[in-house]
Amino acid sequence: MDKAIPPLPGTSGPAPGFYDRRARKPLKIGLSPRILNEVPVELGFKNRKLQYLEQSMAHWVLDSGALVFMLPTVVTRGELTPDDIDTADYVDALDGLVLQGGVDICPVSYGESNRHADPKCDSVRDDFELGLLRGFIAQQKPVLGICRGMQLINVACGGSLMQDIGSELAACTSHNSAELYDHNIHDVRFQPGSLLEQLYREEPKRGVVSIHHQAVKTLGSRLDVEAISPCDGIVEAIRLQGPAWVVGVQWHPEYHDQCCEGVMPAAPLLDAFLDAARARRNAIWPKRDDTPLREPAHT
């Protein structure tokens, strides 16, 4: 729960202008890190793990005027364990959450066994981010899922994933290219009446940067499809039903503005997320009450 605003000494309320300053304060956005379990020896971290933010993602959010805070994942064994950290404290302290891309979500998270010969997933990160996601949803604070982050939203809502698009679907669109990487582009189609259709109504471009080999297989409960790949029907964006602003996109908007012609601008999506965070932040703080004070009645 949010603590009451302490009054100034000798007064009965916050300092003059407190609420104006509150409205101008930068939003505090949490960003879940990627984890590097096998660190190249040339980096100098022998037998250590690294948790890090991809620069484009962090700068994309920072460029909007918000502050970005990395939320370190806590391992299950070691000096610090998940029992030592209450994710609710993160939720209380932050205005919104961005779940970025990374390695595959472990199939056990959606009730399946791994079908890859060389699985690359991290159950520690899965569990930590699922806890964060559920905490933000419970407090109706906005969440934006990017690539893996969209898939995590689907899994959290009971959905499942294609473990490898190429093995499970005769897709006619290339969703991942090691050679092109962040210049691998394909179009998406927004669903009629969707939030994304409204956000991009005046924008003719529909190209997105695509870097994923997994995709939504079974849609989770309380989720609506916002966009699909028109060639193969793969789900490209989802949104949670209800009052909380929770949106996931399969593409990488953080690469769009530095990419190439034909891609959608990233700003409408980020602005909508930050507007939701700002509205949620302002709603939880008490409104300023300018009602004149009355003298107490004497008996």
ABEGO torsion letter per residue (X at the ends): XBBBBBBBBGBABBBBGAAAAAAABBBBBBBBBBBBABBBAAAGBBGBBBBBBBAAAAAAAAAAGBBBBBBBBBBABEABBAAABBAAAAAAABABBBBBBEBBBBAAAAGBBBABABBBBBAAAAAAAAAAAAAAAAAGBBBBBBEAAAAAAAAAAGBBBBABAAAABBBABBABBAAAEAABBBBBBBBBGBAAAAAAAABABABBBBBBABBBABBBBGBBBABBBAAAGBBABBBBBEABBBBBBABBAAAAAABBBGBBBAAAAAAAAAAAAAAAAAAABBBBBABBBBBBBBX
